[in-house]
């Protein structure tokens, strides 16, 4: 009986450990969505910028990371831009309740466009659909809509 209990305890600990390692290894890939663009960097950037505006989102700021890093003396950074985008009505719904303000750490929404050293262009963003499920309630409801809007904004620009 004692051996059985020890075996069960060791089995459970091993199961927890394996589960933890799997989550640790897969979580980064799950939290970000990265898709190859159908276009070169400039065309991807332009199409995303226009699509954001066409879908009634506001561009709060565009970060030119290549330019920024060059100002610090780093010359080896290729084309990288980050869009900070916002839909004020979504923000107003989430921030109306103090308990939801914790998500300000991931506001505004962002999309990165970058070119790799071999010339391929990718679009990256948080996996808002997955993240929304972790919060539940109003945050989940609004962020699920954001995920759909992001997919609509990128339709035809990225490879699915």
C-alpha positions, 0 to 999 in steps of 0.5 A, a space after each residue: 500500500 505504501 509503495 502504491 501511495 508513493 508511486 501515485 505521489 511521484 506520478 502526480 508530481 511528474 505529471 505536474 512537472 511535464 504539464 508545467 514544461 509544456 505550458 512554459 514552452 507553448 505559451 509564448 507561441 500562443 500569446 503572439 500571432 505572427 503571420 507572413 505578409 503578402 507584400 513587401 515592407 512598404 506595401 504592408 505598412 501602407 495597407 495596414 495603415 489604410 485598413 486601420 482607418 477604413 475600419 474606423 480605428 484610430 492610429 494613436 502613434 506609429 513607432 519607426 523602430 529602425 529610425 529610433 535605434 539608429 538614433 542610438 547608434 544601432 545601424 543593423 536594425 531592418 524595417 520595423 514599425 509598430 502601430 498603436 491603435 485604438 477604438 475609443 468606444 471599446 476603451 470607454 466600455 472597459 475603463 468604465 469599471 475600476 476592476 477592468 483598469 488592470 488591462 491598461 498594461 496592454 492598451 492600446 492595441 499594437 501591431 508590429 510590421 517587420 522585415 527579417 534579414 532575408 527580406 521576408 515581412 511579417 505582422 505580429 500582434 497579441 493573441 487578443 482572442 486567447 487573452 480575452 478568455 482569461 479575463 472573462 466578463 466585459 473585457 472578454 466581450 470587448 476583446 473578442 470584438 477587437 480580435 475580429 476587428 484585427 482579423 478584418 483589418 489584416 484580411 488580404 494583407 497576411 497569409 492565413 
